[in-house]
Amino acid sequence: MGEVADEGQYFRSEIALLNYSDATFKPPLSSLLIHIDPLIIPNGHTCSASESDPSPTSQHHQQEQHPKDAWLPITESRNGNAYYAAFHILNSNIGFQALMLPVAFATLGWAWGTVCLSLAFVWQLYAIFLLVQLHESVPGIRHSRYLFLAMAAFGKKLGKVAALFPVMYLSGGTCVMIIITGGGTLKQLLKTLCDNDDHVHEQITCNAHALSGAEWFLVFTCVAILIAQLPNLNSMAMVSLVGAVTSVTYCTLFWVLSVKNGRPNNVSYSSSLQSQEHTPVAKINDVLNAIGIIVLAFRGHNVLPEIQGTLPSNFEQTSKRPMRRGVSISYVLISMCMFPLAIAGFWAYGNQINDGGL
């Protein structure tokens, strides 16, 4: 009997959180996209979800009147855990930009390169824990989208102005970059398989029927669209796990193989800023580029509220604790990828590393 009461209390608190969630905000571009009906109180009056009384009776009534979160891709499933969150964070934070870190070290040198990388890592970790705290800064209210978090912090109008455009161009730019990188990788993979084929006839046939770059972009886009048909973010946890394992693996392989192959002859570790050929303006430009490389190696802030939005939460146990655990697990692995890549890569190649990184 006690277990049934506990389950009922948990269910009522979860329903209250759903009805106090960010889904009560109107969409930023058009009020026609999502329509939220007002609560219908038994005496005939109406009120919004944010104005309703979160008592057990009204919570049960809200359960029947507000199934709005049931179809939203992020909030449809809140049954995630710390490990799912770690998979998503790893998959979204480690990218090919990390392979450029030795280039930044070639400009800044050992001392300043290590200092800048450490500061960027600490700042990234601080900002992420701050976002985790802000996700449920007010009891009963969840901000599962970056835009709605900005609207809650700066007001609806200023929040839209401050966050809408950056979120749109960041999301669009990320999609374009991923399509170009993914399509180019598939093309290079097929070319490598064809070149390693022992049969000359099959090699010629393979190269003759190779797709163009634009066609490979289309193939990658179609694969991404198929994966996007999964109902919610929690259902993509295994996809994120594959991506996380792949990212950690190729980062580890790059720095391990760089150390194993040894250093080339006449390798130098002096900063390129010490060169007399560079003008002061060129040196400032090189420093800014190096800092930009380090900063861009750390990513994933824009999807953190969505990831935390997949975790269960109620008034007694919020999503902060499992999310902190997921962040801690993922950033231990991220640090084990980023720092060896930068240090071992610069040790192996020094100033002879090309502009494309490892």
N, C-alpha and C positions, 0 to 999 in steps of 0.2 A: 504493500500500500504506500509505503514511504517512497519507493522508487517511482511509482506512478505520479505522486505529487511532485517529486523532483523533476521528472520529465515535463510535467505540465508547466511548472515554473520556468524551466529553461525555454520551453517553446513560446510561452507568452513574452518573455524578455527578448527572445530573438525576433519575434514579430514586431515588437515595439521598436527594435533597432532598425528593422527593415523599413518601417513606416517613417522613422526619423532620419532615414539615410539621405544621401545626396540625390536620390532619384526624385525627390520632391521639387528640385530645381527645374525651371523651365529650360529647354535647350537653348544654346546661345544664339543660334541662327534663325530659328523659326519655332513658334509655339505650336505649329501644326504637326511636328514630328512626334511628340509625346504628349498625350492628354491625360492629366491626372484628375480624376473626379474628386470633388470634395467629400469629406466624410458626411454620412447621413446619420444624424443623431435621432433616436427614437421619437423625440418630441417634435420632429419636423424641421429643426434648424440644421444648418450646415456649418462646418468649419474646416479649415485646412488641417493637414496632418501635423504641421508644425505648431498649431494652436490647440491641438486636442489634448485631453488629459490622459497621461500614460498610466492610468489605473488598470488593474487586471480586467475590469469589465470593458473599458474602452479598447484595451489591447486586443481582446477577443473579437470585438466588433471590427476593429481595423483589419484583423486577419481576414475577414470575409469581404471587406469592401476594397482592399488595396492589394491585389495580387500583381502590382506593377513590376516588382523585381523578378518575377518568375520568368520573364522572357528576355531580360537584358543579358547580353553575353557575359559580362563580368560578374554581376551579382546573382546570376541564376543559380550558381553553385557556390556556397560558402562552406564547403566541407574540406577545404584544403588543410595542410599542416606545414610544419616548419621545413620539412624536407622538400615538399613541393615548391615552397617559396624559395628555398635555396637553389633548386633546379632552374626556376625562372630567372632568378637574379644572375646566376652564373651564365645562363644562355644570353641574357641581354647585356651583360657588362663586359664580357671578354670578346673582343673583335680583332680583326686583322690590323687595326691601328696600333695594337701593342707591339707588332713587329717593327714599328718605326722608332721605338724607344732608343735603340743604340745610336740612331742618327742624332737624336737630341743630345745624347752623351758626348758624341763626337764634337758638337758645338760647345757645350757647356763644360766639358771636362769631368773628371771623376768627382771632385768635391761638389761643385755647384749642380751637377747632374743628379747626384745622390740626394742633395738637399731639396731640390725642386721636386723630385719624384716622391720623396718622403712627405713633403708638405702637401702635395696634391693628393696623396693617398689618405692622409689624416683628414684633410678638408672634405674629401669625398665621403669618408666614413662618418664624419660629423654631420654632414648635410643629410645623409641617408637616415641616420638615427633621429635627426630633427623631423624629417618627413614621416617617419614611423610614429613619432609622438604626436604630430599634428593630425594624423589620420583620424584619431579619436580624441582630439583635444577637449571636446565637450562631451560629457557622458550622454550616450544615446544617439550621437550624431556621427556618421561615418562619411568621410570624404574620399570616395573611391576613384575619383578622377582629378587630374591635376588642375583642370580648368575650374572645377567647383571648389577646390581648395583655395585657389586664388580669389574666387568670388567671395568666399567666406572670410578671407583675410583682408581684402582691400575693398569689399563692397561689390555689388553686382556689376555696375557699370565700369569702374576702374579695373576690377578683376578680369572682365572680358577683354578690355583694351590691353591690359598688361600681359595676359596669358594666351589669348586666342590665337593671335598671329604667330608667336613663337612655337606653340604646340602644333599648329598646322604646317608651318614650313619645316619644323624638325621631323614630324611624322612623314611628310611628303618626301623630304630629302633623304631620310633613312630608307624609305621604300625604294626610291630610285637607286640609291647606292647599293642596297642589298641585291636588287635585280641585276645590276651591272656586274657586281662581284660574283653572284651565284651563277649567272649565265656564262661569264668568262671562265669560271672554274670548271663548269661542266664541259665547255669546249676544250679547255686544256686537258682535262681528264681523258676525254675521248682521243685527243691527239696523242697523248702519252701512251695509251693502250694500243693505238694503231702503230706507232713507231716501234713499240716493243714486240710486235707480232713477228714471228720467225718466217712466216709465209709471205713472199714478196707479192704474190697475186692478191692475197687478202689485204695486204697493206695498201696497195693501189686502189682497190675497191673501197676500202674504208675511207681513204682520203678523198676519193672522188665524190662520195655521197655525204661528205661532212656538211653539217649545217652552218649557215652564216652566223655572225655574232647576234644579229637581231632575232634570228630564229631561236637561238639558244636563250635569249632573254624571254621570248614568248614561252618556251618550254618551262623555264624556271617559274615564270608567273603562273602558268597553269598548275604546276605542282603546289605552289603556295596557295592558290585558290582552293585546291582540293583539301589541303590541310586546314584551311580556314573554315571548312564546313563542320568541323568538330563543334559541338554545342556551346562549350564554354572554356574558360582558361584552365580550369582544373582538369578537364578531359585532355588537355594538351601537355600534361605534366611529363608523360613519357617521351613526347617529342622534345620537350625542353631538356630532359635528362640526356637524350642522345646528343643534342647540341652542346650541352655542358661537358659531357665526356669528350666529345670531339674537340672542343675548344681547349680544354686542359691538356689533352693529348698532343695536339699539334704545337701548343706553346712549349710543352716539355721537350718534345722532339727537337724543336728548333734550337733551344739553348744547349741541350745535351749533345747533339751532333756538332754544334759549333765548338764546344769545348773538346770533344773527342777528335775532331779533325785538326786541332791545334792552330797556332797562330801563323799567318804568312810571314815571309821574310820582311825585315825592315818595317815592322808595324810600329806605329807611333801613337801615343796616348795624349799628346799635347792638344790643347783646345785649338780649334780652327780660328778662334778670336785672336790668337797670338800671331797670326800671319800678318806680315807687313803689307801684303797685297790688298787687303780689304780696307775700304774707307770706313770712317766712323758710322756713316749711314748704313752701309752694308753689314757692319757688325751688329748694330741695333736690330736690323731686320733679321739677321741670323738668330739672335737671342730670342726675339719674339716668336719666330718660327719654332725654335726648340721648345719654348714654354708651351706653345700651342700644341705641339706633338704630344707632350706629356699630359696636358689637360684632356685632349681628345682621346687618349688611351683609356680614360675612365669614363664610362657611359652608363646609361640605364636609369637615370633619375626620373625620366618622363614616364616610365611604366611602373614605378614603385608603388604609387597609390593603388593602381589596378591589381598588382600582385597581392598587396595586403587586403584588398577587398575580397579576395577569394577565401580568406580565413574566417572561421566561425568566431562570433563575439556575442557576449551578452553583458548585462550590467555588472555581473560579478567577475567574469573573466573576459577581458577584452582581447583583441587580436595583437596587442603590442608584444606580449611575451613570446608567443611562437614566431612572430615576425622578427624580433630581435635575435632569436636563436637561428632563424634561417639566414639573416644577414651575417651573423658571426661565422656560421659554417661556410658560407659562400666567400666571404672576404678573406678567410684564412687561405682558401684555395686560390683566390685571385692574387693575393700577395705572393704565393708560391709560384705564380706564373709571371707576374709583372717584373718583380725585382730580379729574378735570375735571367729573364729575357734581356733586360737592360744591361745588367752588369756583365753577364757571360758573353752577350753579343758584342759589347764594346771591348771586352778583354780579348775576344777571338779575332776581331777585325780592326779595332782601333779607328784611326782616321781613314782607313782604306775601305770602310763600308760604303756601299753605294747609296744613292739618295732614296732608293726604294726600300731600304731596310733589309731585314733578314729574308 
